């Protein structure tokens, strides 16, 4: 069936399709949704819950699939920057897209990783946190690529600081940690406030 028909049959999926509509390579009226049973003897292994074939086909083991599986595969059919592997977006942005779609938040999720470190830290300062490093220290998180100094202060490792893409890695690490923790952040928490502000920044003409 077509994706447009699918969301009429299963309306619980409609908010996610509508949120991603502007980013899809093909409109929902042209995207096909199929079950693994239509693959004949070529069905994927038992651990595979779904997959996408660009630009317009979605396949799922269960019908309907879980919302998480559905959003993950739908991300694969979206237009996105080419500099990051597909799974970086599909895996790390599922919770963010669900968060935005369920709350009616305007956001370009595929620009989240294009934010600059000064953008992120400007938002953090709004809530009394001076830097990404201070945020990690407050939360007791030691992100990959960071180390604890003699006075228990977090700082990027020399190896990370020496990379030309240091700021990009720092922002992607921060965004990924923030997005992956969405199911555990209560409404009104620092994480949710920061996330909402960063979502609004992705609609800036400067990105």
Secondary structure, DSSP 8 states (H G I E B T S, - for coil): -BHHHHHHHSGGGHHHHHHHGGGBSS-TTT-EEEEGGGGGGG---TT--EEEETTTEEEESSSS--HHHHHHHHHHTB---SSS-HHHHHHHSHHHHHHHHHHT----GGGGGG--HHHHHHHHHHTT---HHHHHHHHT---TTEEE-TTS-EEE-HHHHTSTTHHHHHHHHHHHHHHHTGGGS-TTSHHHHHHHHHHHHTTSTT-
